[in-house]
């Protein structure tokens, strides 16, 4: 009776292939389970990134976003923190009355009109005391197309939202409850501010939307849509991040749960300016405390 001896080299080769397959799939589908020093393509250094969203103008014929004006509708300072395994989103209300370097005091969203992204970065950095490493500037069409690419986004609408502005071709009509929002409906959800919560309510919805978008892209079924998402980004996103850094950032974001994404809005006192209209005077003490703790 002959005996079959195991070839150690073949066994080693088989084990190597098995380990490689498990390692690749773990990084692709459940990267949070992989030790940080073994993760593929995820950012490892903390970074502060300024996210800017431009104002939305809709075509009266198609209802789709068209060229935005120069003011920033959304200003979010994002702390990407792989050391503490989290992302911090600090929203700064667009009516915050601050010193714009070289231009005196004005609403913070005017900085982009006066000096583009670079002046906006300097203004936000001066207000918060945070060094900004990079920026991402979003055209509203990017949000619409990303949501449509995902087949819609499951969101809970907190209240009935109805508002019509025929001059802008705008008609918002969302009902309270869970919905799979289309790209256009997601824009409506984030734009609505015609209630007592005003701009602060709109900011809270923006933060909730971003959390949900991050989590949605983390689903394995959506990974195959990454090339199409990058194509959308090339058309509608302006950034100084390299493609490699952007991919590593997205890969890190998809590892997070909702609890790993901390959101906050800079607070202040509502006041009036002779030349700027209604303004928000930032609570600098509260802002300094938050930044010191999380940035």
Helices and strands as residue ranges (DSSP letters): H 8-29, G 31-33, G 36-38, E 47-54, E 57-58, E 65-66, E 72-81, E 86-91, E 97-100, E 104-107, G 108-110, H 111-128, E 134-138, H 140-149, E 153-157, E 161-165, G 166-168, E 170-174, E 177-181, H 183-191, H 198-217, H 220-223, H 226-236, E 237-239, H 243-253, G 258-260, E 261-265, E 268-273, E 277-282, H 284-294
